């Protein structure tokens, strides 16, 4: 199997409620963990998507943006969850102190905002969400990178998923 699965969600426009609803529909599929990279400019909806996903997974704590802490960790249904925001990272080697290799062992879920700043220091994604401004709405394109990611989109019944 190739390292990149060719199917992806055609680009769609969503309002905030639609973005939240999609994240909530995805959440029950993540019980075995995985890696999701969230790409987009400031204010494109990355944190909104992550918060909706975490809330739907059952994270009961206040879901904080990791903009200044770089990482916020949670646990829901015995699943370790790590939400990263790498906006303030200048180089991937700055991530060494986070201990990602220890956090990304076994079953876990990793949500990474601004993953391009983490380079190879981040685990490869199962799913990449590309978010962009579209006036008051957001453009979203979901790109599976593994069979697991393609399965998630297929179960969701997303157009274009295998």
N, C-alpha and C positions, 0 to 999 in steps of 0.2 A: 504494500500500500504506500502511496506517496505521502510525504510529510505534510502536504497541503491538500485538503479536500476541496474540490472545485465548486461545490454548491454554496450558495449564499442567498440570503434574503434580499430580494430586490429592494432598492432604496425606497423608503416610505416616509411620509411625513406624519408626525404624531403631535398632539398637544401633550401637556404635562400629564394629564390623566391617562392618556393612551400609553405613554412611556412607563408610567407607574404600573398600569395594568399588565403590560408585557413582562415587566420584571417580576410581578407577582405570579404570572403564569409559568415563568421559567423556574422559579424557586423550588417547587416540589420535585423537579427533575435533578436537583443537585445534591441529593442525599449521599452519593458516593464521592462527592467533592469534584474538584476540577479547577481550571484556571481560566479566568475571563479578563481580557485586556480591554480597557475603556479608553478610546481615542476621541479627541475633540478639543476645540478651543475652550477658553474660559467661558463658563456659563452655558455650555452646550448641552448639559444634562447628565454628565457622568456621575456626579454625586447623587443627584435625584434618583437615577437608575439604581445605584448601589444601595442607597438607603431603603428604597422600596423592596429590593431583593432581600436585604438583610432582615427587614421587618417581616416579610412573608416567610422567611426561614424560621422565624420565632425568636430572633434576637430581642430580648426584652429590655435590655439596657438602653439608655439614651444612645442613639447612633450618631456619633460625632464625626465630623469631617477630619480626616487625618492630614490636612494641609500642613499643619505646623508640627505635629508629632511624627509624621511620615507613615506611621502604621497604627492602626487600631485593631486589636484582636478580640474575638468573641468566641463563644461556643453555643451551638444550638443543636439539639438532638445528638449530642456526643460528637458533633462535627466541628473541629477547629476551623475558624474562619479568620482570615487576615485581609484587611482592607488597607491598601497602600495608596498614597497620593505622592507621586514623585516629582511634582511640579518644581520644587525647590532644589532638586538634585542637579548638580552640574556635571557629574561623571558617574558612571556605573559603579566604580570602585568605592564610592561613598556609601554604598549599600551594605558593605561588609559588616558594619557594626550592628545591623538589624538582625543578623543571624538567619537570613532567609533559608540557607541550606538546612538548618535545624527545623525551621517552621514548616518547610515544604517537604516533610518526610511523612510517609504513611498516607492516611486519608485526610485531606484538607481541602478547603476552598480558598482560593486566592483571587481577590478582585484588585486589579491594578489600574489606577488612573495615571495617565502620562507614562505608559510603559516604555515608550521610545527612549526615555531618559535612563531607564534601567538596563537597557541592552541585554547582553547575555547573562547578566546577574539574576534575571528573572526566569522562572520556569516558562517553558513554551506554552502558549495559550491553547486551550481547547476551542475557545470562541473569542472572536474579536468583535467588539461593538464600535462602529464608527458613528459618532454623533456630530451634527453640525447645526448651526442656526438656520432657520427658515422663517424669518419674521417672528411671530409669536409662537410658532411651532418649532419642532426639531426634526431634522432629517436623520434617519437611522438606517444603517446597513449592517446586518449581522453576517459575519464571515466565519464559518466553521473551519478550524485548522486541523481537527482530528476527527476520527470516526465518532468519538463521544460527542463532540460539538455538533456534528451532522445529525446524530441521533436526537439530541435535544431539540433541534429545529424541526426534525421530522415528527417527533411526538407533539410538538406545538402545532403542527400542521401548517408551518410557515412555507409559503410558496418558494419553490426552488430547492427545498431540502430533499436529500436523498432518503 
